[in-house]
Amino acid sequence: MVGTAMTSNVKRVIAYHASRLKDKSVDVRLKSIQELAKLPDEDSLTALQQAFQTEADPAVKKAAQEAGRSVFTQLKSARSGE
């Protein structure tokens, strides 16, 4: 039961930061990317991929790419450790 509640909370945090990737402020988008990079989850990876594909600002696009690589690596490591 605790695992399900924790998963639900993580999903909510991811959804919050994913929604902020559309904010007008570059700083808000960069902060959300940093936060998503700390959450190795398929939903984080999806949000970062979408940000990379649609982002116009080069710094934000690069940050999304780097964070996406980090999340991908973390997910890959977690899977191989299972």
N, C-alpha and C positions, 0 to 999 in steps of 0.2 A: 504494500500500500504506500509506503514512504517513497519507493522508487517511482511510482506512477505520479504522485504529487510533485516530486522533484522534476520529472520529465515535463509535466504540464507547466510548471513555473518556468523552466528553461525555454519551452516553446513560446510562452508569452513574452519573455525577454527578447527572444529572437525576432518575433513578430513586431515588437516595439521598435527595435533597432532597424529592422528591414524597412519599416514604414518611414523612418527618418532618413533613409537613403534618398528620398525624393524631396527632402527639405531644400529650400532656396539657399540656405547658408552652407558654404563649403566646409566651414568648421564643424557644423553639426553632422554633415555627411562623413567627414573624416573621423570624428569621434565614434560614430556608429560603426564604422568599418573596424576601428580598433576594438570595440566591444564584441563585435561578431567574431573577430579572430580568436577571441578567448573562449568561444563556445563551439567546440568541435562537434558539429551536428550537420546532418544533410541539409536541413533548412537554412543554416548559416551559409553553407557552401552555395546553395541555390541563390540566395539573396546577393551574395558577393559576385557570383557569375553574372547575374542580371545587371548589377551596378557596373561591372566591368564592360558589359556589352552596350549599355545605354548612356554611360556617363560622358559628358562633354569636357569636363575639366581634367586636364592631363594628370595633375597631382592626385586627384581623387581616383581616377582610373587606375593609376599605378598602385595606389594604396589598396584598392579593391583586388587587384591582381595578386599582390604580395600576400594579402590576408587570405585570399582564396587558396593560394598554394600552401600556406601554413595550415589551414583547416583541412585541406585534402591530405596533407602529410600526417596530421594528427589522426584523422579517420582511418587512414591506411595502416598506421601503426597500431591503433586500437583493434582493428580487425585481425591483423596478423598475430596479435597477442592473445586472442580469444582461444 
